[in-house]
Amino acid sequence: MNRSNEARPGRARRALGPGAARALADTVHAPRTPPPWSPAAVEATLRALLEDFEQRVETWRDAFEGLDEDVLAEAAAEARSFGTDPAGAVDELVRSLLLELGHWQRAIGGLGRRLTTAAQDRPLPDFAADAGRTEDVRWHRARQTLLEAIARHHHGTLPPGPPDDRPW
């Protein structure tokens, strides 16, 4: 039994012939997708995570779009027209919106964890960090909108904001 080029003591392996490197280079191609640890792959993963998140939070953003004391008053008026408790209807609406805020906040936290994992111990790129900060601001605005709508519905107008003539 003669096995070709097996490592045997005292016997050298045969090298590839001249031009083999060129022949191999012509037939072996670089992978079409970047390896998962490459910056391009990490960026693509981060962008895909952000796009998926954008689709998931659209319903929460819509729930708070245009929310004001009139929406709460409409819920009360509708309850009255059906002979049910108007205060209970407003309470139910507010509780459902508070629940939505909680879901939204958990989703933002989950996004942060997924982005951190996808970044593979690298700092988040500016576009991903900015998207996270922007979503935090949107959530805080929605929360503030809800609180103001509740205060106005139950207690009338709020005091005006600070005057524009302050030096700070």
OpenMM code with the backbone's topology and positions (N, CA, C; nanometers):
from openmm import Vec3, app, unit

residues = "MET ASN ARG SER ASN GLU ALA ARG PRO GLY ARG ALA ARG ARG ALA LEU GLY PRO GLY ALA ALA ARG ALA LEU ALA ASP THR VAL HIS ALA PRO ARG THR PRO PRO PRO TRP SER PRO ALA ALA VAL GLU ALA THR LEU ARG ALA LEU LEU GLU ASP PHE GLU GLN ARG VAL GLU THR TRP ARG ASP ALA PHE GLU GLY LEU ASP GLU ASP VAL LEU ALA GLU ALA ALA ALA GLU ALA ARG SER PHE GLY THR ASP PRO ALA GLY ALA VAL ASP GLU LEU VAL ARG SER LEU LEU LEU GLU LEU GLY HIS TRP GLN ARG ALA ILE GLY GLY LEU GLY ARG ARG LEU THR THR ALA ALA GLN ASP ARG PRO LEU PRO ASP PHE ALA ALA ASP ALA GLY ARG THR GLU ASP VAL ARG TRP HIS ARG ALA ARG GLN THR LEU LEU GLU ALA ILE ALA ARG HIS HIS HIS GLY THR LEU PRO PRO GLY PRO PRO ASP ASP ARG PRO TRP".split()
positions = [
    Vec3(0.0820, -0.1169, 0.0000),
    Vec3(0.0000, 0.0000, 0.0000),
    Vec3(0.0865, 0.1232, 0.0000),
    Vec3(0.0757, 0.1959, -0.1030),
    Vec3(0.1534, 0.3191, -0.1129),
    Vec3(0.0592, 0.4372, -0.1027),
    Vec3(0.0654, 0.5052, 0.0089),
    Vec3(-0.0173, 0.6246, 0.0251),
    Vec3(0.0678, 0.7445, -0.0098),
    Vec3(0.0138, 0.8257, -0.0995),
    Vec3(0.0919, 0.9397, -0.1480),
    Vec3(0.0978, 1.0505, -0.0451),
    Vec3(0.2135, 1.1017, -0.0276),
    Vec3(0.2425, 1.2193, 0.0534),
    Vec3(0.1987, 1.2089, 0.1995),
    Vec3(0.1821, 1.0914, 0.2537),
    Vec3(0.1560, 1.0818, 0.3963),
    Vec3(0.2842, 1.1126, 0.4690),
    Vec3(0.2711, 1.1706, 0.5815),
    Vec3(0.3897, 1.2070, 0.6578),
    Vec3(0.4558, 1.0805, 0.7100),
    Vec3(0.5738, 1.0535, 0.6595),
    Vec3(0.6543, 0.9402, 0.7049),
    Vec3(0.7907, 0.9924, 0.7454),
    Vec3(0.8421, 0.9350, 0.8448),
    Vec3(0.9753, 0.9795, 0.8840),
    Vec3(1.0732, 0.9617, 0.7682),
    Vec3(1.1499, 1.0637, 0.7458),
    Vec3(1.2520, 1.0572, 0.6419),
    Vec3(1.2003, 1.0815, 0.5026),
    Vec3(1.0759, 1.1085, 0.4856),
    Vec3(1.0224, 1.1312, 0.3522),
    Vec3(0.9603, 1.2705, 0.3443),
    Vec3(0.9969, 1.3518, 0.2514),
    Vec3(0.9488, 1.4896, 0.2367),
    Vec3(0.8192, 1.4912, 0.1562),
    Vec3(0.7364, 1.5888, 0.1870),
    Vec3(0.6136, 1.6078, 0.1105),
    Vec3(0.6465, 1.6757, -0.0205),
    Vec3(0.5673, 1.6463, -0.1190),
    Vec3(0.5882, 1.7111, -0.2477),
    Vec3(0.5181, 1.8452, -0.2488),
    Vec3(0.5842, 1.9435, -0.3004),
    Vec3(0.5268, 2.0766, -0.3115),
    Vec3(0.4407, 2.0843, -0.4361),
    Vec3(0.3535, 2.1856, -0.4396),
    Vec3(0.2738, 2.2090, -0.5594),
    Vec3(0.3665, 2.2585, -0.6700),
    Vec3(0.3271, 2.2349, -0.7897),
    Vec3(0.4103, 2.2720, -0.9031),
    Vec3(0.4116, 2.4221, -0.9281),
    Vec3(0.4974, 2.4658, -1.0210),
    Vec3(0.5044, 2.6076, -1.0522),
    Vec3(0.3698, 2.6585, -1.1063),
    Vec3(0.3331, 2.7755, -1.0633),
    Vec3(0.2085, 2.8366, -1.1096),
    Vec3(0.0848, 2.7900, -1.0345),
    Vec3(0.1017, 2.7030, -0.9351),
    Vec3(-0.0142, 2.6519, -0.8614),
    Vec3(-0.0830, 2.7626, -0.7828),
    Vec3(-0.0053, 2.8535, -0.7281),
    Vec3(-0.0657, 2.9625, -0.6506),
    Vec3(-0.1559, 3.0470, -0.7387),
    Vec3(-0.1102, 3.0721, -0.8628),
    Vec3(-0.1921, 3.1505, -0.9544),
    Vec3(-0.3187, 3.0730, -0.9914),
    Vec3(-0.3074, 2.9454, -1.0130),
    Vec3(-0.4236, 2.8637, -1.0476),
    Vec3(-0.5235, 2.8604, -0.9318),
    Vec3(-0.4733, 2.8496, -0.8093),
    Vec3(-0.5623, 2.8502, -0.6939),
    Vec3(-0.6281, 2.9865, -0.6768),
    Vec3(-0.5538, 3.0929, -0.6981),
    Vec3(-0.6091, 3.2269, -0.6844),
    Vec3(-0.7191, 3.2517, -0.7864),
    Vec3(-0.7065, 3.1919, -0.9048),
    Vec3(-0.8086, 3.2092, -1.0074),
    Vec3(-0.9350, 3.1297, -0.9776),
    Vec3(-0.9248, 3.0224, -0.9013),
    Vec3(-1.0415, 2.9379, -0.8764),
    Vec3(-1.1053, 2.9596, -0.7399),
    Vec3(-1.0320, 3.0136, -0.6435),
    Vec3(-1.0850, 3.0376, -0.5104),
    Vec3(-1.1323, 3.1823, -0.5022),
    Vec3(-1.2581, 3.2015, -0.4681),
    Vec3(-1.3161, 3.3356, -0.4629),
    Vec3(-1.3389, 3.3784, -0.3178),
    Vec3(-1.3309, 3.5064, -0.2969),
    Vec3(-1.3615, 3.5613, -0.1643),
    Vec3(-1.5099, 3.5413, -0.1364),
    Vec3(-1.5469, 3.5263, -0.0105),
    Vec3(-1.6884, 3.5093, 0.0188),
    Vec3(-1.7691, 3.6311, -0.0257),
    Vec3(-1.8926, 3.6073, -0.0677),
    Vec3(-1.9767, 3.7157, -0.1176),
    Vec3(-2.0303, 3.8028, -0.0043),
    Vec3(-2.0488, 3.7466, 0.1106),
    Vec3(-2.0945, 3.8254, 0.2247),
    Vec3(-1.9776, 3.8433, 0.3202),
    Vec3(-1.9725, 3.9574, 0.3844),
    Vec3(-1.8618, 3.9782, 0.4775),
    Vec3(-1.8775, 3.8861, 0.5983),
    Vec3(-1.7669, 3.8502, 0.6604),
    Vec3(-1.7773, 3.7666, 0.7799),
    Vec3(-1.8562, 3.8399, 0.8885),
    Vec3(-1.9214, 3.7662, 0.9786),
    Vec3(-2.0099, 3.8297, 1.0760),
    Vec3(-1.9410, 3.9268, 1.1708),
    Vec3(-1.8129, 3.9185, 1.1848),
    Vec3(-1.7406, 4.0086, 1.2750),
    Vec3(-1.6896, 4.1334, 1.2049),
    Vec3(-1.7050, 4.1410, 1.0745),
    Vec3(-1.6524, 4.2561, 1.0009),
    Vec3(-1.7368, 4.3806, 1.0306),
    Vec3(-1.6772, 4.4989, 1.0201),
    Vec3(-1.7539, 4.6221, 1.0435),
    Vec3(-1.8756, 4.6352, 0.9520),
    Vec3(-1.8630, 4.5917, 0.8281),
    Vec3(-1.9760, 4.6018, 0.7356),
    Vec3(-2.0913, 4.5118, 0.7796),
    Vec3(-2.0600, 4.3920, 0.8252),
    Vec3(-2.1649, 4.3001, 0.8699),
    Vec3(-2.2295, 4.3511, 0.9988),
    Vec3(-2.1486, 4.4052, 1.0886),
    Vec3(-2.2025, 4.4598, 1.2137),
    Vec3(-2.2963, 4.5756, 1.1823),
    Vec3(-2.2548, 4.6649, 1.0929),
    Vec3(-2.3391, 4.7789, 1.0563),
    Vec3(-2.4694, 4.7322, 0.9929),
    Vec3(-2.4612, 4.6324, 0.9050),
    Vec3(-2.5823, 4.5804, 0.8406),
    Vec3(-2.6766, 4.5195, 0.9442),
    Vec3(-2.6225, 4.4492, 1.0413),
    Vec3(-2.7047, 4.3905, 1.1466),
    Vec3(-2.7703, 4.4989, 1.2310),
    Vec3(-2.6936, 4.6018, 1.2657),
    Vec3(-2.7488, 4.7119, 1.3448),
    Vec3(-2.8614, 4.7817, 1.2696),
    Vec3(-2.8401, 4.8065, 1.1413),
    Vec3(-2.9441, 4.8733, 1.0618),
    Vec3(-3.0691, 4.7862, 1.0504),
    Vec3(-3.0506, 4.6551, 1.0360),
    Vec3(-3.1657, 4.5645, 1.0280),
    Vec3(-3.2427, 4.5637, 1.1602),
    Vec3(-3.1715, 4.5649, 1.2721),
    Vec3(-3.2372, 4.5699, 1.4031),
    Vec3(-3.3174, 4.6987, 1.4188),
    Vec3(-3.2595, 4.8098, 1.3761),
    Vec3(-3.3296, 4.9382, 1.3860),
    Vec3(-3.4532, 4.9414, 1.2965),
    Vec3(-3.4416, 4.8854, 1.1775),
    Vec3(-3.5557, 4.8834, 1.0860),
    Vec3(-3.6688, 4.7981, 1.1429),
    Vec3(-3.6336, 4.6838, 1.1991),
    Vec3(-3.7340, 4.5973, 1.2614),
    Vec3(-3.8004, 4.6692, 1.3788),
    Vec3(-3.7224, 4.7394, 1.4572),
    Vec3(-3.7765, 4.8135, 1.5709),
    Vec3(-3.8716, 4.9229, 1.5248),
    Vec3(-3.8331, 4.9938, 1.4195),
    Vec3(-3.9187, 5.1011, 1.3661),
    Vec3(-4.0573, 5.0473, 1.3310),
    Vec3(-4.0631, 4.9306, 1.2732),
    Vec3(-4.1921, 4.8722, 1.2361),
    Vec3(-4.2721, 4.8325, 1.3593),
    Vec3(-4.2029, 4.7808, 1.4614),
    Vec3(-4.2713, 4.7366, 1.5833),
    Vec3(-4.3284, 4.8525, 1.6632),
    Vec3(-4.2601, 4.9660, 1.6695),
    Vec3(-4.3047, 5.0753, 1.7556),
    Vec3(-4.4001, 5.1716, 1.6871),
    Vec3(-4.4252, 5.1511, 1.5619),
    Vec3(-4.5136, 5.2422, 1.4891),
    Vec3(-4.6522, 5.2496, 1.5532),
    Vec3(-4.7045, 5.1384, 1.5998),
    Vec3(-4.8380, 5.1394, 1.6624),
    Vec3(-4.8361, 5.2190, 1.7925),
    Vec3(-4.7280, 5.2105, 1.8685),
    Vec3(-4.7205, 5.2878, 1.9936),
    Vec3(-4.7108, 5.4368, 1.9634),
    Vec3(-4.6317, 5.4714, 1.8657),
    Vec3(-4.6217, 5.6130, 1.8286),
    Vec3(-4.7569, 5.6659, 1.7830),
    Vec3(-4.8272, 5.5857, 1.7034),
    Vec3(-4.9583, 5.6272, 1.6537),
    Vec3(-5.0592, 5.6435, 1.7667),
    Vec3(-5.0481, 5.5615, 1.8702),
    Vec3(-5.1423, 5.5695, 1.9817),
    Vec3(-5.1340, 5.7037, 2.0525),
    Vec3(-5.0169, 5.7672, 2.0482),
    Vec3(-4.9992, 5.8945, 2.1188),
    Vec3(-4.9995, 6.0147, 2.0250),
    Vec3(-5.0099, 5.9887, 1.8963),
    Vec3(-5.0162, 6.0969, 1.7979),
    Vec3(-5.1497, 6.1693, 1.8128),
    Vec3(-5.1443, 6.2977, 1.8326),
    Vec3(-5.2664, 6.3770, 1.8429),
    Vec3(-5.3393, 6.3617, 1.9752),
    Vec3(-5.2761, 6.2978, 2.0734),
    Vec3(-5.3397, 6.2807, 2.2033),
    Vec3(-5.3426, 6.4134, 2.2778),
    Vec3(-5.4599, 6.4481, 2.3250),
    Vec3(-5.4758, 6.5667, 2.4099),
    Vec3(-5.6006, 6.5469, 2.4935),
    Vec3(-5.6379, 6.6505, 2.5681),
    Vec3(-5.7538, 6.6382, 2.6566),
    Vec3(-5.8830, 6.6146, 2.5794),
    Vec3(-5.8879, 6.6559, 2.4530),
    Vec3(-6.0078, 6.6344, 2.3719),
    Vec3(-6.0332, 6.4857, 2.3478),
    Vec3(-5.9269, 6.4083, 2.3333),
    Vec3(-5.9428, 6.2644, 2.3129),
    Vec3(-6.0066, 6.2016, 2.4368),
    Vec3(-5.9629, 6.2459, 2.5528),
    Vec3(-6.0212, 6.1949, 2.6764),
    Vec3(-6.1664, 6.2406, 2.6902),
    Vec3(-6.1943, 6.3648, 2.6529),
    Vec3(-6.3319, 6.4160, 2.6581),
    Vec3(-6.4220, 6.3390, 2.5621),
    Vec3(-6.3687, 6.3021, 2.4453),
    Vec3(-6.4465, 6.2240, 2.3486),
    Vec3(-6.4797, 6.0867, 2.4044),
    Vec3(-6.3840, 6.0258, 2.4748),
    Vec3(-6.4098, 5.8949, 2.5360),
    Vec3(-6.5218, 5.9070, 2.6393),
    Vec3(-6.5192, 6.0148, 2.7179),
    Vec3(-6.6243, 6.0369, 2.8175),
    Vec3(-6.7592, 6.0609, 2.7499),
    Vec3(-6.7611, 6.1422, 2.6447),
    Vec3(-6.8856, 6.1721, 2.5736),
    Vec3(-6.9432, 6.0463, 2.5093),
    Vec3(-6.8580, 5.9647, 2.4519),
    Vec3(-6.9047, 5.8406, 2.3902),
    Vec3(-6.9645, 5.7479, 2.4957),
    Vec3(-6.9001, 5.7411, 2.6116),
    Vec3(-6.9537, 5.6571, 2.7194),
    Vec3(-7.0904, 5.7077, 2.7638),
    Vec3(-7.1034, 5.8394, 2.7753),
    Vec3(-7.2327, 5.8980, 2.8137),
    Vec3(-7.3415, 5.8621, 2.7125),
    Vec3(-7.3070, 5.8684, 2.5845),
    Vec3(-7.4060, 5.8399, 2.4804),
    Vec3(-7.4520, 5.6942, 2.4835),
    Vec3(-7.3677, 5.6058, 2.5348),
    Vec3(-7.4061, 5.4649, 2.5452),
    Vec3(-7.4582, 5.4304, 2.6843),
    Vec3(-7.4706, 5.5338, 2.7688),
    Vec3(-7.5262, 5.5122, 2.9023),
    Vec3(-7.4304, 5.4452, 2.9991),
    Vec3(-7.3001, 5.4546, 2.9728),
    Vec3(-7.2018, 5.3970, 3.0654),
    Vec3(-7.1284, 5.5083, 3.1388),
    Vec3(-7.0476, 5.4699, 3.2324),
    Vec3(-6.9768, 5.5644, 3.3186),
    Vec3(-6.8693, 5.6400, 3.2403),
    Vec3(-6.8803, 5.7734, 3.2252),
    Vec3(-6.7791, 5.8489, 3.1510),
    Vec3(-6.6431, 5.8493, 3.2214),
    Vec3(-6.6424, 5.8608, 3.3530),
    Vec3(-6.5143, 5.8588, 3.4253),
    Vec3(-6.4461, 5.7229, 3.4102),
    Vec3(-6.5256, 5.6178, 3.4114),
    Vec3(-6.4704, 5.4826, 3.3917),
    Vec3(-6.4115, 5.4659, 3.2525),
    Vec3(-6.4758, 5.5256, 3.1529),
    Vec3(-6.4246, 5.5167, 3.0158),
    Vec3(-6.2915, 5.5893, 3.0021),
    Vec3(-6.2828, 5.7079, 3.0637),
    Vec3(-6.1568, 5.7826, 3.0592),
    Vec3(-6.0485, 5.7052, 3.1339),
    Vec3(-6.0856, 5.6503, 3.2497),
    Vec3(-5.9898, 5.5722, 3.3279),
    Vec3(-5.9394, 5.4523, 3.2480),
    Vec3(-6.0287, 5.3845, 3.1792),
    Vec3(-5.9896, 5.2690, 3.0979),
    Vec3(-5.8949, 5.3101, 2.9844),
    Vec3(-5.9262, 5.4218, 2.9198),
    Vec3(-5.8402, 5.4714, 2.8127),
    Vec3(-5.7014, 5.5068, 2.8655),
    Vec3(-5.6968, 5.5774, 2.9781),
    Vec3(-5.5680, 5.6174, 3.0352),
    Vec3(-5.4882, 5.4942, 3.0768),
    Vec3(-5.5547, 5.3982, 3.1387),
    Vec3(-5.4838, 5.2749, 3.1791),
    Vec3(-5.4283, 5.2009, 3.0583),
    Vec3(-5.5036, 5.1970, 2.9506),
    Vec3(-5.4530, 5.1281, 2.8307),
    Vec3(-5.3333, 5.2029, 2.7717),
    Vec3(-5.3372, 5.3361, 2.7763),
    Vec3(-5.2239, 5.4139, 2.7259),
    Vec3(-5.1014, 5.3980, 2.8163),
    Vec3(-5.1225, 5.3884, 2.9462),
    Vec3(-5.0106, 5.3638, 3.0381),
    Vec3(-4.9492, 5.2267, 3.0117),
    Vec3(-5.0341, 5.1299, 2.9824),
    Vec3(-4.9854, 4.9962, 2.9481),
    Vec3(-4.9020, 5.0011, 2.8203),
    Vec3(-4.9503, 5.0765, 2.7219),
    Vec3(-4.8754, 5.0912, 2.5967),
    Vec3(-4.7392, 5.1573, 2.6211),
    Vec3(-4.7374, 5.2579, 2.7086),
    Vec3(-4.6091, 5.3210, 2.7434),
    Vec3(-4.5125, 5.2197, 2.8042),
    Vec3(-4.5639, 5.1331, 2.8888),
    Vec3(-4.4801, 5.0298, 2.9490),
    Vec3(-4.4243, 4.9333, 2.8452),
    Vec3(-4.5089, 4.8911, 2.7519),
    Vec3(-4.4621, 4.8021, 2.6444),
    Vec3(-4.3561, 4.8713, 2.5596),
    Vec3(-4.3807, 4.9947, 2.5292),
    Vec3(-4.2877, 5.0729, 2.4471),
    Vec3(-4.1535, 5.0856, 2.5188),
    Vec3(-4.1560, 5.1157, 2.6470),
    Vec3(-4.0321, 5.1307, 2.7233),
    Vec3(-3.9539, 4.9996, 2.7270),
    Vec3(-4.0231, 4.8867, 2.7459),
    Vec3(-3.9553, 4.7564, 2.7448),
    Vec3(-3.8957, 4.7275, 2.6072),
    Vec3(-3.9666, 4.7673, 2.5023),
    Vec3(-3.9146, 4.7469, 2.3663),
    Vec3(-3.7878, 4.8292, 2.3433),
    Vec3(-3.7847, 4.9500, 2.3964),
    Vec3(-3.6641, 5.0340, 2.3835),
    Vec3(-3.5473, 4.9690, 2.4580),
    Vec3(-3.5743, 4.9170, 2.5770),
    Vec3(-3.4699, 4.8463, 2.6519),
    Vec3(-3.4191, 4.7240, 2.5770),
    Vec3(-3.5118, 4.6503, 2.5168),
    Vec3(-3.4730, 4.5335, 2.4370),
    Vec3(-3.3902, 4.5730, 2.3162),
    Vec3(-3.4261, 4.6838, 2.2543),
    Vec3(-3.3475, 4.7331, 2.1413),
    Vec3(-3.2047, 4.7634, 2.1859),
    Vec3(-3.1907, 4.8296, 2.2990),
    Vec3(-3.0569, 4.8610, 2.3499),
    Vec3(-2.9742, 4.7357, 2.3724),
    Vec3(-3.0364, 4.6321, 2.4291),
    Vec3(-2.9639, 4.5067, 2.4524),
    Vec3(-2.9253, 4.4399, 2.3211),
    Vec3(-3.0176, 4.4387, 2.2232),
    Vec3(-2.9862, 4.3763, 2.0941),
    Vec3(-2.8776, 4.4531, 2.0193),
    Vec3(-2.8833, 4.5864, 2.0246),
    Vec3(-2.7799, 4.6661, 1.9571),
    Vec3(-2.6433, 4.6430, 2.0217),
    Vec3(-2.6398, 4.6374, 2.1537),
    Vec3(-2.5135, 4.6150, 2.2235),
    Vec3(-2.4559, 4.4786, 2.1882),
    Vec3(-2.5407, 4.3779, 2.1848),
    Vec3(-2.4950, 4.2436, 2.1479),
    Vec3(-2.4457, 4.2414, 2.0036),
    Vec3(-2.5204, 4.3036, 1.9140),
    Vec3(-2.4828, 4.3030, 1.7720),
    Vec3(-2.3542, 4.3803, 1.7469),
    Vec3(-2.3238, 4.4785, 1.8304),
    Vec3(-2.2014, 4.5577, 1.8120),
    Vec3(-2.0765, 4.4786, 1.8496),
    Vec3(-2.0937, 4.3645, 1.9141),
    Vec3(-1.9832, 4.2740, 1.9454),
    Vec3(-1.8702, 4.3435, 2.0212),
    Vec3(-1.9026, 4.3980, 2.1351),
    Vec3(-1.8059, 4.4643, 2.2238),
    Vec3(-1.7409, 4.5876, 2.1627),
    Vec3(-1.7990, 4.6410, 2.0596),
    Vec3(-1.7518, 4.7674, 2.0024),
    Vec3(-1.8472, 4.8774, 2.0463),
    Vec3(-1.8018, 5.0007, 2.0464),
    Vec3(-1.8968, 5.1091, 2.0762),
    Vec3(-2.0014, 5.1182, 1.9648),
    Vec3(-2.1206, 5.1602, 2.0030),
    Vec3(-2.2256, 5.1746, 1.9023),
    Vec3(-2.1879, 5.2860, 1.8050),
    Vec3(-2.2089, 5.2641, 1.6762),
    Vec3(-2.1872, 5.3721, 1.5795),
    Vec3(-2.2852, 5.4862, 1.6071),
    Vec3(-2.2507, 5.6040, 1.5603),
    Vec3(-2.3329, 5.7225, 1.5856),
    Vec3(-2.4776, 5.7041, 1.5408),
    Vec3(-2.4990, 5.6419, 1.4245),
    Vec3(-2.6361, 5.6292, 1.3746),
    Vec3(-2.7203, 5.5436, 1.4686),
    Vec3(-2.6626, 5.4399, 1.5280),
    Vec3(-2.7391, 5.3527, 1.6185),
    Vec3(-2.7640, 5.4218, 1.7522),
    Vec3(-2.6624, 5.4888, 1.8047),
    Vec3(-2.6796, 5.5606, 1.9317),
    Vec3(-2.7809, 5.6740, 1.9158),
    Vec3(-2.7747, 5.7451, 1.8041),
    Vec3(-2.8702, 5.8534, 1.7785),
    Vec3(-3.0131, 5.7998, 1.7690),
    Vec3(-3.0296, 5.6848, 1.7041),
    Vec3(-3.1632, 5.6262, 1.6920),
    Vec3(-3.2178, 5.5887, 1.8293),
    Vec3(-3.1333, 5.5348, 1.9147),
    Vec3(-3.1768, 5.5011, 2.0500),
    Vec3(-3.2143, 5.6237, 2.1304),
    Vec3(-3.1309, 5.7275, 2.1228),
    Vec3(-3.1618, 5.8518, 2.1954),
    Vec3(-3.2904, 5.9152, 2.1430),
    Vec3(-3.3089, 5.9121, 2.0131),
    Vec3(-3.4298, 5.9687, 1.9529),
    Vec3(-3.5539, 5.8946, 2.0008),
    Vec3(-3.5445, 5.7629, 2.0103),
    Vec3(-3.6596, 5.6855, 2.0571),
    Vec3(-3.6892, 5.7151, 2.2036),
    Vec3(-3.5852, 5.7345, 2.2837),
    Vec3(-3.6061, 5.7750, 2.4233),
    Vec3(-3.6799, 5.9087, 2.4304),
    Vec3(-3.6402, 6.0040, 2.3461),
    Vec3(-3.7063, 6.1354, 2.3447),
    Vec3(-3.8525, 6.1202, 2.3029),
    Vec3(-3.8788, 6.0377, 2.2021),
    Vec3(-4.0177, 6.0162, 2.1589),
    Vec3(-4.1014, 5.9582, 2.2722),
    Vec3(-4.0436, 5.8612, 2.3440),
    Vec3(-4.1156, 5.7995, 2.4548),
    Vec3(-4.1451, 5.9024, 2.5637),
    Vec3(-4.0460, 5.9842, 2.5985),
    Vec3(-4.0665, 6.0867, 2.7011),
    Vec3(-4.1712, 6.1891, 2.6578),
    Vec3(-4.1711, 6.2242, 2.5309),
    Vec3(-4.2725, 6.3181, 2.4807),
    Vec3(-4.4119, 6.2573, 2.4881),
    Vec3(-4.4229, 6.1294, 2.4528),
    Vec3(-4.5539, 6.0623, 2.4599),
    Vec3(-4.6025, 6.0576, 2.6052),
    Vec3(-4.5126, 6.0275, 2.6965),
    Vec3(-4.5480, 6.0248, 2.8384),
    Vec3(-4.5936, 6.1627, 2.8851),
    Vec3(-4.5178, 6.2652, 2.8472),
    Vec3(-4.5530, 6.4016, 2.8851),
    Vec3(-4.6873, 6.4425, 2.8246),
    Vec3(-4.7114, 6.4039, 2.7012),
    Vec3(-4.8383, 6.4342, 2.6350),
    Vec3(-4.9547, 6.3713, 2.7104),
    Vec3(-4.9368, 6.2471, 2.7516),
    Vec3(-5.0420, 6.1788, 2.8263),
    Vec3(-5.0678, 6.2483, 2.9603),
    Vec3(-4.9609, 6.2802, 3.0306),
    Vec3(-4.9778, 6.3470, 3.1608),
    Vec3(-5.0463, 6.4822, 3.1459),
    Vec3(-5.0090, 6.5582, 3.0450),
    Vec3(-5.0727, 6.6887, 3.0223),
    Vec3(-5.2190, 6.6727, 2.9827),
    Vec3(-5.2494, 6.5722, 2.9021),
    Vec3(-5.3885, 6.5498, 2.8615),
    Vec3(-5.4735, 6.5148, 2.9837),
    Vec3(-5.4199, 6.4338, 3.0719),
    Vec3(-5.4939, 6.3973, 3.1938),
    Vec3(-5.5157, 6.5207, 3.2806),
    Vec3(-5.4096, 6.5978, 3.3011),
    Vec3(-5.4216, 6.7182, 3.3853),
    Vec3(-5.5214, 6.8166, 3.3263),
    Vec3(-5.5161, 6.8390, 3.1972),
    Vec3(-5.6092, 6.9344, 3.1340),
    Vec3(-5.7522, 6.8828, 3.1383),
    Vec3(-5.7687, 6.7529, 3.1160),
    Vec3(-5.9036, 6.6959, 3.1162),
    Vec3(-5.9674, 6.7102, 3.2543),
    Vec3(-5.8922, 6.6836, 3.3567),
    Vec3(-5.9491, 6.6856, 3.4913),
    Vec3(-5.9454, 6.8230, 3.5580),
    Vec3(-5.8500, 6.9084, 3.5196),
    Vec3(-5.8298, 7.0313, 3.5964),
    Vec3(-5.8234, 7.1578, 3.5115),
    Vec3(-5.8480, 7.1497, 3.3852),
    Vec3(-5.8468, 7.2694, 3.3005),
    Vec3(-5.7076, 7.2994, 3.2464),
    Vec3(-5.6879, 7.4238, 3.2110),
    Vec3(-5.5626, 7.4625, 3.1462),
    Vec3(-5.4465, 7.4589, 3.2447),
    Vec3(-5.3302, 7.4353, 3.1896),
    Vec3(-5.2079, 7.4334, 3.2695),
    Vec3(-5.1484, 7.5732, 3.2720),
    Vec3(-5.0682, 7.6027, 3.3727),
    Vec3(-5.0020, 7.7334, 3.3724),
    Vec3(-4.9119, 7.7444, 3.2492),
    Vec3(-4.8934, 7.8647, 3.2015),
    Vec3(-4.8079, 7.8803, 3.0822),
    Vec3(-4.6646, 7.8392, 3.1143),
    Vec3(-4.5915, 7.8080, 3.0082),
    Vec3(-4.4504, 7.7727, 3.0239),
    Vec3(-4.3686, 7.8937, 3.0632),
    Vec3(-4.2399, 7.8760, 3.0803),
    Vec3(-4.1552, 7.9889, 3.1200),
    Vec3(-4.1543, 8.0960, 3.0111),
    Vec3(-4.1410, 8.2223, 3.0518),
    Vec3(-4.1374, 8.3294, 2.9518),
    Vec3(-4.0094, 8.3223, 2.8672),
    Vec3(-4.0181, 8.3820, 2.7491),
    Vec3(-3.9047, 8.3776, 2.6571),
    Vec3(-3.7952, 8.4761, 2.6911),
    Vec3(-3.8181, 8.5680, 2.7863),
    Vec3(-3.7212, 8.6731, 2.8129),
    Vec3(-3.6168, 8.6340, 2.9177),
    Vec3(-3.6129, 8.5089, 2.9576),
    Vec3(-3.5138, 8.4666, 3.0569),
    Vec3(-3.3765, 8.4603, 2.9935),
    Vec3(-3.2756, 8.5019, 3.0656),
    Vec3(-3.1408, 8.5044, 3.0070),
    Vec3(-3.0761, 8.3658, 2.9972),
    Vec3(-3.1362, 8.2667, 3.0532),
    Vec3(-3.0782, 8.1324, 3.0450),
    Vec3(-3.1604, 8.0475, 2.9607),
] * unit.nanometer
topology = app.Topology()
chain = topology.addChain("A")
for resn in residues:
    res = topology.addResidue(resn, chain)
    for name in ("N", "CA", "C"):
        topology.addAtom(name, app.Element.getBySymbol(name[0]), res)
